[in-house]
Amino acid sequence: MSLYDSILITGAGGMLGRALTDQLRERQLRPAALSRAQLNLADGLAIANAFNDVKPTLVLNCGAHTKVDLCEQESQSADSINGHALRQMADLCKGHGAFLVQVSTDFVFDGTSRRPYRTDDPVHPLSAYGRSKLLGEQLIQQSGLSDWLIVRTAWVYGRGGANFPRTMVTAARAGKPLSVIDDQIGSPTYTVDLADAILTLLDKRSRGLFHFTNSGQTSWRDFAVAALAEFGLNHPVASLTSEQWRQMKPASAIRPAYSVLDTEPYIAATGQQPRPWPQALRDFRAAVQTHGWD
């Protein structure tokens, strides 16, 4: 039986879910791609019914409560969708003999490191979102399921949803003033590259915990400047500190100040180097100009 015989994608209406669906279809595969409207991960019965209908050999969980600030007010919902649903999926995968892929986040770290975070570094999430995603990781690892893959990533953007470059470009085109945080450092990650990385790890039959982002690092402000330049916009971007942002938005989640992820285990497992984030951003711009934001 092939790993790809029967594929279930949750959260298939989101940016990563769409990128994975597209790449699998390019391989002449026909995944059961279920959007949030088609499969609510807070509904345990709906999850069980989806497994019974699809009988998957591979589950790609792209579904999540990803509105980081809203998770602070909806921590129980975040824990349910990002955490407890993964225990149920892991148990169902055991029953169906399926391989489970979970996408996790740099938010499991507290941002105090000054070198790229390794997969075995201590975790210390600062936000309800980060705690809920870590809970999902832990429940998979504790489930007894042997065939699982967790891929942590960061600063994800792509076609098919709200994302940082789109927000910046839209605001600049509308002539709105832009102020962007300049003291948080990370690695922008294009969904096309993340989807390819996940499928490459699966092709190699890799298991366990990996980090993947595009290579290089930048601040949110410099990412904004690069995105505007890529789209041919000469628009000023003022600098803002995290503390100033918190004063303006006191209910917002705390983000890690530094969340660069060490991708060496991914490179060792696949033999592939993640491409630089500016190159990926260039391809994203070309895709948007050809196909539109959605």
C-alpha positions, 0 to 999 in steps of 0.5 A, spaced: 500 500 500 502 506 498 502 512 502 499 516 497 493 511 496 488 515 500 490 522 502 485 527 507 487 534 507 484 538 513 484 546 512 484 545 505 481 552 504 487 555 507 494 558 504 498 551 505 492 547 504 491 549 497 499 549 496 499 542 498 492 540 494 495 543 488 502 540 488 499 533 489 494 534 483 500 536 479 502 529 481 496 526 478 493 524 485 486 526 488 486 528 495 480 529 499 481 536 500 476 539 506 476 546 508 474 549 514 467 549 512 467 542 510 470 539 516 470 543 523 476 540 527 472 542 534 467 537 532 470 530 534 464 527 530 465 530 524 473 528 524 471 521 525 466 521 520 471 524 515 476 518 517 470 513 515 469 516 509 476 517 506 479 511 509 486 515 509 493 512 508 495 519 509 493 525 513 495 532 512 493 537 517 493 544 515 487 546 519 488 550 525 486 556 529 491 561 526 488 568 528 494 569 534 491 575 537 484 572 537 487 566 540 488 570 547 480 571 548 479 564 545 484 559 548 479 554 549 477 554 542 485 554 540 486 548 545 480 544 542 482 545 534 490 546 535 491 541 541 485 536 542 483 534 535 490 532 534 490 526 539 483 524 536 487 524 529 492 520 532 488 515 535 484 515 528 490 514 524 492 508 528 486 505 527 486 506 519 494 505 519 495 512 516 501 517 516 499 523 520 503 530 518 502 536 523 504 543 521 506 547 527 510 553 529 515 558 531 511 560 537 512 554 541 519 558 543 520 564 547 524 568 542 530 569 547 535 565 543 540 568 539 542 562 534 537 558 530 532 554 534 534 546 534 528 541 534 530 539 541 531 546 544 527 547 550 520 550 548 516 556 552 510 559 548 508 566 550 501 566 547 495 562 547 496 560 540 503 557 541 501 553 547 495 550 543 500 548 538 505 545 543 499 541 546 498 538 539 505 536 538 505 533 545 499 529 544 501 526 537 508 524 541 504 521 547 499 517 542 503 511 541 502 513 533 509 511 530 508 514 523 507 521 524 511 528 522 511 534 525 514 540 521 515 547 525 515 553 520 514 561 521 512 567 518 508 563 512 505 567 506 502 565 500 496 565 495 489 564 497 489 568 504 490 573 508 498 574 509 503 579 511 505 581 504 498 582 501 496 586 507 502 591 506 501 591 498 494 593 499 495 598 504 501 602 500 496 602 494 491 605 498 496 610 500 495 608 508 501 610 513 505 604 514 509 602 521 511 595 522 515 592 528 523 592 527 525 588 533 522 581 531 527 577 527 525 571 523 524 567 516 519 568 511 516 562 508 512 561 502 507 556 502 509 553 495 516 551 498 513 549 505 508 544 501 514 542 497 518 540 503 513 536 507 512 532 500 519 531 500 520 529 507 514 524 506 517 521 499 524 520 504 519 516 509 522 521 514 518 521 521 519 525 527 520 533 528 523 537 523 524 545 522 523 548 515 523 555 513 526 559 507 533 561 508 535 567 511 532 572 516 529 579 517 525 583 521 518 584 519 519 591 517 525 589 512 520 584 510 515 589 509 520 594 505 522 588 501 515 586 499 513 593 497 519 593 493 518 587 489 511 589 487 514 596 485 511 600 490 516 606 493 512 607 500 515 609 506 515 604 512 516 607 519 519 603 525 515 600 531 518 596 537 514 591 540 513 595 546 510 600 542 505 595 539 503 592 545 501 599 548 497 600 542 494 593 542 494 591 549 490 585 548 495 582 542 499 576 543 506 576 545 510 574 539 517 571 540 523 576 539 527 571 535 524 565 531 529 563 526 529 555 526 535 551 524 533 547 518 539 542 518 535 536 520 531 537 514 537 538 509 540 532 512 534 528 511 532 530 504 539 533 501 535 539 499 537 546 501 531 551 503 532 557 498 533 564 500 526 568 502 527 574 497 528 569 492 521 565 494 518 572 495 520 574 488 516 567 485 510 569 490 510 576 486 510 573 479 504 568 481 500 573 484 501 577 478 499 571 473 494 568 477 491 574 482 492 574 490 487 568 490 
